[in-house]
Amino acid sequence: MTHLRRLGAALTMALFCHLAFVLAVGSMAWSLAHGLQHGLGRAPEPLAPLANLLLVLQFPIVHSWLLSQRGRPWLARLSPVGHGRTLAPTTYVLVGSLQLLLTFWGWTPTGIVWHEPRGVAGALHYALFAAAWLFLVKALHDAGLGVQSGAVGWWALLRDRPVAYGGMPTAGLFARCRQPIYLGFALVLWTAPCWSPDWLVLTLGWTVYCVVGPRWKERRWERLFGDRFRAYRATVPYLLPRIRR
């Protein structure tokens, strides 16, 4: 029975994590492509800007805190099916996906659109938006899709083995800059084809996170990898990629 419960817990978390991940990415792409004008939030004036600001802030704050020394124990407790330490990476991705869904579906639209892409220029803008997404997917791949998608957690539980997080990523886009995932995330925001006050508020807020947030991540890397990370940091730029080696 214990064996069956472990298998059931692993497969249940796999289903919920990856379903939420796909829905979150799709909702983000759809919302950005339409200037965040399809949110279901209906906060009344003058509370709507405050409600939207809270949605902007909750993602980076909780996302970063859960990986802190104080947040990691809570992350282990959040697993709805037990096995918290093993399922921590899966739970982390599930929580982050739910936060994105909350942001984009809970947004209260202003109803104001500054620019909608049309014609050839619009097609080029959408192509640029798609290229930014491809860059982000490439960065996630180079960092290890198993970790970034949360699969390493439930897969370890399914096989009853320790979680294999892998080593420090240094290949691919990580050879050009140390934080290509955050760069890709920012590019997706700034290349959104539909411009609105909603889009600008979200983009400015999350761009600050993309620039500042990796500093805490790099402190964790330094604790984990020591001299190897310090040598990597000394030769590879932080956010803006190096074109040539």
N, C-alpha and C positions, 0 to 999 in steps of 0.2 A: 504493500500500500504506500509506503514511504517513497519507493521508486516511482510509482505512478503519479503521486502528488508532485514530485520534483519535475517529471516530464510535463505534467499538466501546467505547472507554474511557468516553466520555460516557454512552452508553446503559447500560453495565454499572453505572457508579456511580449513575445515576438509579434503576435497579432496586433495588440493594441499599440505597441511602440511604432511599428512600421506603418500601420494604417494612419496613425496620428501624424507621423512624419510626412507621408505623401500628401495628406490633406493640408498640412501646414504650409508646405512648399507651394502647392497649387494655389492656396488662398493668398499667399504672399505675392506670387506672380500675377494672379488675376487682379488683386487689389491695387498693386502698383501700376499695372497697365491701365487702370481706370481711375487713377488719381484718388484712391480710397473713397470713392463716392458710393459704394455699395455696402458699406457697413450697416449692421442692424441696430447699432446703438441709437437710442433716442433720448439722450440726456437733454433736459430743457436748458434754455438760456437763462442765466449766464453760466450754468454749470458745465455746458458741453466742452468748452476749451479745457477746463480743469480735468474732466473725465478723460479726455483724449491725452492730456499730458501724463496722467497717471498710467495710461496704457503704454505710452512711450517709455516711461521710467521703469515699469515693473519688469520688463524683459531683461535689460542689462543688470539690474540690481539682483534679482533672484538668480539669474543665470550665472553670475559671477560668485555670488555668496555660497551657492551650493557646492562649489569647488574649494571653498576656503576651509581652513582648519575647523572652524565652528560649524560650517555648513555640511561638511561631509558626513558627520554622524546623522544629521537629519535626512540626508539623501538616502542613507541605508535604511532609515525607518520608513521612508515613503513607499517602499515597495509594497504594492497591495496584495502580493501573494507570498510574502516571506522571502527568505534567502536574500536579505537586503544587501549584504556586502558583495555577493556575486552579481546580483542584478543591478548594482549601482550605475554602471554605464548605460544600461537600457533604461532605467528609471530616469536618469538625467536627460536623455534624449526625449523621452516621453513627456517629461515636465516642460522642457523647452518647446516642444511641438504644441502642447496645450497653451503655452504662453503666446505663441505666435497666432494660434487660432483665436484666442481671446482678444488679441490686439486688432486683428483685421476684421473679425466679425462683430466685435463689440464697439468698433469705432463709430462715433457720431459724425456723419458727413456734414460739411459746411454747405454743400450744394454749389460751391464756387469752383469753376474750372477755368484756369488761365489759358491752357493750350492743349489741344487735342491733335495728334499727328494725322496728317492727311496726305494723299498723293505719294509721289516718289520720295519726298523728304520724310514722310511718315513711315514708309517702308524701310528706309535707311535707319530711322530711329528705332524701329522695332528690331531690326537686324542687330543694332548695337546693343540693345537690351538682351537679346538672345545670346550675343557673344559674352556679355558680362556673366550670364548664368552659366555658360560653358566654362568660363574661367573659374567660377566658384566650384563647379562640379569637379574640375581638374584638381583644384586645391584640396578638396575633400578627399579625393582619390589618393593624392600624394601623401596626405596625412594618415591615411588608413581608413577605408570606408567602414570597416568593421567597428572601429571605435566611434567614428563620426555618426554612424547610423544607429549605434547602440547594440549592434548584433553580437559583439564580443561577450556581452553579459549573459544573454539568454542561451547563447551557444555553449558557453562554459558550463552553465547549469545543466543544460541538456546532456552534456557528456560527463558531468560530475567531475570537472577539472577546474583548476584555478583560471582566472581570467587572463588571457594573453593580450596585454595592451600594446605590445610591440615596443620598438626602440624610439629614439628621438628622430623625427623626420628631417632629413637633410637633402633628399633627392627631389628631382622634378622642380616644381615652382619654389620649393623650400631652399633650393640652391641659389635662387635669385633674390628672395627676401624671406625674412623669418616669419612673417605673418600673412601669407597669401590668402588664408581663409577670410580674415577680417578685411583685407583689401578687396577680395571678390564680393563680400557682403556689401561693402561701401559702393562698389561699382554698380551692383544691381540696383541700389537705391538711387544713385545719381543718374543712371541711364534710363530710369522709368520714363516711358513715352508720354504720359499724361501728367501735366503739371497743375497743381492746385495748392491752396494753403495747407491742406491736410498733408499732402505729400511733402511739402517743404518742412513742416514741423517734425514729422517722423524722420525724415532724412537727416536733418540737422542733429536731432537728438541721438540717433543711432550712429551717425558718423563720429560724434564725440566718443561714443563707446568703442567704436572700431579703432580709434587712435589711442585711447587711454587704456581700455580694458586689457589688451595683451600684456601690459606691464606686469600685472598680477600673474598671468599665465607664465611669463618668462621667469618670475621668481620661483614658481613651482619647478620649472625645468631646471633652473640652476641648482635647486636642492636635490633633484633627482639625478641629474647627469654631471653636476660639478664642473670639472675642468673641460670636459668635452663640450659642454654648452658654452662655457666662457670663450673657448677658442672659436666656436661657430659664431657666436655673437660678435667677435672681433673682426670677422671677415665677411659677414653677410649683412646687408642693410636691413633695417627694421621693417618698414612697410612699403616703401617705394622700391620696386625691383631693380636689380642691376641688369642691364642689357647684356653686357659681356662679362665673361668670367675674368 
